[in-house]
């Protein structure tokens, strides 16, 4: 066997991939392997497309949890990757040979990723679906490819950031056709609809999110954005009223709180955050910590990597830990 354990192929080190992964035949995406076919089905096949090898055993409880997840994620890759399943008890000679080459198979499940005849990555134990998907996405990146829908998501996010909400909504919808369990696509679709002022459609989209995605950060953020849009609709019309109240009484915390909601609805994120931070500076415990809780809702709605979120979070930390 001419693959090298632990040595990353050229693509993993930043060099261009030797060959982008091609789609496997529909009937060859998931196969049973053995020591007689390992070179053909894994090592040689990985020169054309990434191959995942699931080393398992019939007595292994975690294997029974992991294998269905692996199969699901591999199938969702649309033929861009192959899964070969190998029963270690039936292929002990292969296990011994791989051990001599440095592949640890003392425990199962062990999952090894092959590209260009070499091992690109591996993990042991049963991982949740999100981590299995990340493992396979990383392998596809090494091989110069992507999961179906990944390019669409990037295109949709770029369109939304550029203010092209109608186009973004259409692309997010197309991404959901390819990957119905994509939290990023569901959350992005809701945000695009909100940007178009179509709140009821955004609510309907979030109501259709699969239950298993309900606690995902993208979904929670979209729900917060929807709630803030509803709050802000009424507050925005009274923005000047709140400003006048504060000019007359800077200690009117309710007016400042409502002003923050109005400013956020008006797209003035930095000013909205500053209004809530000012309440915290003046009276941290006001209205049962309402200002801080509203600020956290802002962070969730804006996204934790948004510049306004990061700047306001630093200020909040300075206030709370001074």
Secondary structure, DSSP 8 states (H G I E B T S, - for coil): ----TT---GGGGTS--SS------GGGSEEE--TTTHIIIIIIGGGTSEEEEEEE-TT-HHHHHHHHHHHHHHHHTTTSEEEEEEEGGG-HHHHHHHHHTT---SSS-EEEEEETTEEEEEEES---HHHHHHHHHHHHHHTT---TTHHHHHHHHHHHHTT-HHHHHHHHHHHHHH-TT-HHHHHHHHHHHHHTT-HHHHHHHHHTS-GGGTT-HHHHHHHHHHHHHHHHHHHHTTHHHHHHHHHH-TT-HHHHHHHHHHHHHTT-HHHHHHHHHHHHHH-TTHHHHHHHHHHHHHHHHH-TTSHHHHHHHHHHHHHHT-
